[in-house]
Amino acid sequence: VPMVAPGNVQVHVINSTLAKVHWDPVPLKTVRGHLQGYKVYYWKVQSLSRRSRRHVEKKILTFRGNKTFGMLPGLEPYSSYKLNVRVVNGKGEGPASPDKVFKTPEGVPSSPSFLKITNPTLDSLTLEWGSPTHPNGVLTSYILKFQPINNTHELGPLVEIRIPANESSLILKNLNYSTRYKFYFNAQTSVGSGNPITEEAVTIMDE
């Protein structure tokens, strides 16, 4: 098997889900056989928004021939990763380079995990929601947009409300009675808004 590990491993983080890794080629005489390529082992150490550690699954990408760089796609935003690089010949892999740590920046969050609308009255509705399963960063706020829908399914004017990130419910007042409303609800990080979750609900006709 090869004798030495690739040197001078560098990671360039391109965005919240993509990084580029560079390394110096090993001297050909240390390959001790036919150079097949380089393998990059990488794994997520932890999410920076949740301090929980779980079973670490190592991923491996193989770059054929004498390439000295490669792309690592599909990373999770706002996470800490480690990687190392090994050279491969027909017999197997050489030793691993020292582990390199890198961090991905924040991304946009996933949709809120649920949106429930309860307690209809003549002029109010209660909204409850769950935070996104994948915050992908630090949540800065939630955005609620809603509009009435009339009997011919035409949409009325859109109202927008910004809600602090630590809230999980809201009583919406001053609505029209016996009216159907459509709601669009999403979470935000400093990078931007995630996909909205949508729901409809009706205020009651009379007490």
NUVO-665205 format. One line per 10 residues: number of its first residue (from 1); their letters; for each residue z, y negated, x of C-alpha. Coordinates in nm, 3 decimals, always signed. Each point is the difference from the previous one (the first is absolute). Layout:
REM NUVO-665205
NUM	A	Z:Y:X  ...
//
This chain:
REM NUVO-665205
1	VPMVAPGNVQ	+0.000:+0.000:+0.000  -0.041:-0.364:+0.113  +0.258:-0.128:+0.249  +0.058:-0.365:-0.090  +0.042:-0.220:-0.306  -0.224:-0.298:-0.079  +0.150:-0.324:+0.132  +0.024:-0.360:-0.118  +0.010:+0.085:-0.372  -0.032:-0.320:-0.207
11	VHVINSTLAK	+0.012:-0.048:-0.377  -0.168:-0.290:-0.179  +0.109:-0.032:-0.363  -0.297:-0.128:-0.201  +0.154:-0.022:-0.347  +0.271:+0.164:-0.213  -0.183:+0.336:-0.016  -0.214:+0.011:+0.316  +0.068:+0.003:+0.375  -0.214:+0.049:+0.311
21	VHWDPVPLKT	+0.131:+0.197:+0.297  -0.135:-0.028:+0.360  +0.077:+0.213:+0.305  -0.119:+0.043:+0.357  -0.201:+0.317:+0.066  +0.165:+0.265:+0.216  -0.165:+0.077:+0.339  -0.256:+0.276:-0.063  +0.142:+0.228:+0.269  +0.335:+0.011:-0.188
31	VRGHLQGYKV	-0.172:+0.133:-0.315  -0.039:+0.338:+0.176  -0.288:+0.101:-0.222  -0.245:-0.141:-0.251  +0.118:-0.331:-0.150  -0.015:+0.047:-0.378  +0.164:-0.324:-0.102  +0.330:-0.171:-0.073  +0.253:+0.062:-0.276  +0.216:-0.274:-0.148
41	YYWKVQSLSR	+0.324:+0.119:-0.162  +0.158:-0.261:-0.229  +0.279:+0.000:-0.253  +0.197:-0.239:-0.218  +0.354:-0.056:+0.125  +0.123:-0.204:-0.295  -0.095:-0.245:-0.272  +0.125:-0.350:+0.084  +0.083:-0.072:-0.366  +0.198:+0.321:-0.054
51	RSRRHVEKKI	+0.228:+0.126:+0.272  -0.027:+0.362:-0.111  -0.131:+0.253:+0.251  -0.173:+0.309:-0.127  -0.175:+0.300:+0.145  -0.247:-0.134:+0.255  -0.351:+0.132:-0.034  -0.203:-0.039:+0.319  -0.366:-0.080:-0.046  -0.264:+0.081:+0.259
61	LTFRGNKTFG	-0.338:-0.164:+0.056  -0.245:+0.146:+0.253  -0.248:-0.225:+0.180  -0.279:+0.199:+0.166  -0.128:-0.038:+0.353  +0.103:-0.277:+0.236  +0.089:-0.260:-0.266  +0.282:-0.233:+0.101  +0.085:-0.149:-0.339  +0.027:+0.101:-0.365
71	MLPGLEPYSS	+0.091:-0.134:-0.343  +0.305:+0.114:-0.199  -0.079:-0.054:-0.370  +0.219:+0.057:-0.306  +0.326:-0.135:+0.143  +0.276:-0.113:-0.237  +0.071:-0.374:-0.004  +0.329:-0.141:+0.129  +0.092:+0.313:+0.195  +0.097:+0.100:+0.350
81	YKLNVRVVNG	-0.217:+0.264:+0.176  -0.005:+0.190:+0.327  -0.299:+0.153:+0.176  -0.101:+0.178:+0.318  -0.331:+0.113:+0.151  -0.096:+0.329:+0.169  -0.316:+0.119:+0.172  -0.162:+0.327:-0.116  -0.206:+0.261:+0.187  -0.126:+0.344:-0.108
91	KGEGPASPDK	+0.339:+0.152:+0.076  +0.222:-0.245:-0.187  +0.178:-0.334:+0.020  +0.147:-0.180:+0.296  +0.338:-0.176:-0.001  +0.066:-0.283:-0.248  +0.004:-0.362:+0.108  +0.335:-0.179:-0.056  +0.056:-0.082:-0.369  -0.121:-0.344:-0.099
101	VFKTPEGVPS	+0.169:-0.179:-0.293  -0.193:-0.236:-0.228  +0.063:-0.165:-0.336  -0.238:-0.070:-0.285  +0.028:-0.336:-0.181  +0.075:-0.049:-0.370  -0.260:+0.087:-0.261  -0.023:-0.060:-0.375  +0.238:+0.211:-0.211  -0.091:+0.281:-0.236
111	SPSFLKITNP	+0.033:-0.063:-0.375  +0.350:-0.030:-0.148  +0.115:+0.357:-0.074  +0.033:-0.068:-0.374  +0.003:-0.278:-0.262  +0.194:+0.057:-0.323  +0.002:-0.244:-0.291  +0.290:+0.038:-0.245  +0.215:-0.183:-0.259  -0.271:-0.183:-0.192
121	TLDSLTLEWG	+0.129:-0.286:-0.217  -0.183:-0.272:-0.192  -0.053:-0.211:+0.312  +0.108:+0.206:+0.303  -0.068:+0.319:+0.198  +0.207:+0.157:+0.279  -0.185:+0.116:+0.311  +0.141:+0.251:+0.251  -0.177:+0.119:+0.313  +0.037:+0.210:+0.312
131	SPTHPNGVLT	-0.078:-0.117:+0.352  -0.318:+0.132:+0.170  +0.022:+0.349:+0.149  -0.171:-0.139:+0.313  +0.111:-0.361:+0.056  -0.201:-0.008:+0.327  +0.206:-0.297:+0.109  +0.271:-0.233:-0.130  -0.049:-0.081:-0.369  -0.007:-0.377:-0.055
141	SYILKFQPIN	-0.039:-0.010:-0.380  -0.146:+0.155:-0.312  -0.276:-0.167:-0.200  -0.007:+0.044:-0.378  -0.306:-0.113:-0.196  -0.027:+0.042:-0.376  -0.218:-0.109:-0.288  -0.017:+0.056:-0.376  -0.268:+0.227:-0.150  -0.118:-0.091:-0.349
151	NTHELGPLVE	-0.127:+0.237:-0.270  -0.357:-0.015:+0.127  +0.126:+0.098:+0.348  -0.070:-0.341:+0.147  +0.238:-0.102:+0.276  +0.193:-0.326:-0.026  +0.112:-0.232:+0.282  +0.154:+0.166:+0.305  +0.356:-0.093:+0.101  +0.123:+0.072:+0.353
161	IRIPANESSL	+0.363:+0.036:+0.113  +0.130:+0.060:+0.354  +0.314:+0.218:+0.009  +0.236:+0.041:+0.301  -0.044:+0.329:+0.187  +0.361:+0.113:-0.064  -0.034:-0.011:-0.382  -0.072:+0.312:-0.205  -0.002:-0.130:-0.359  -0.090:-0.311:-0.198
171	ILKNLNYSTR	+0.037:-0.117:-0.360  -0.318:-0.181:-0.100  +0.077:-0.261:-0.270  -0.190:-0.246:-0.220  -0.272:+0.251:-0.089  -0.187:+0.000:-0.331  +0.120:+0.244:-0.267  -0.212:+0.297:-0.101  -0.224:-0.047:+0.301  -0.137:+0.255:+0.248
181	YKFYFNAQTS	+0.024:-0.103:+0.365  -0.167:+0.143:+0.307  +0.198:-0.002:+0.326  -0.119:+0.021:+0.361  +0.276:+0.051:+0.256  -0.022:+0.028:+0.378  +0.209:-0.032:+0.316  -0.066:-0.221:+0.301  +0.074:-0.001:+0.372  -0.082:-0.286:+0.237
191	VGSGNPITEE	-0.343:+0.162:+0.043  -0.098:-0.013:-0.369  +0.018:+0.165:-0.341  -0.018:+0.371:-0.071  -0.184:+0.155:-0.294  +0.141:-0.091:-0.342  +0.150:+0.238:-0.253  -0.103:-0.089:-0.359  +0.180:+0.051:-0.329  -0.020:-0.123:-0.360
201	AVTIMDE	+0.277:-0.074:-0.250  +0.044:-0.163:-0.342  +0.268:-0.238:-0.125  +0.137:+0.096:-0.341  -0.133:-0.138:-0.326  +0.326:-0.104:-0.166  +0.370:+0.075:+0.021
//
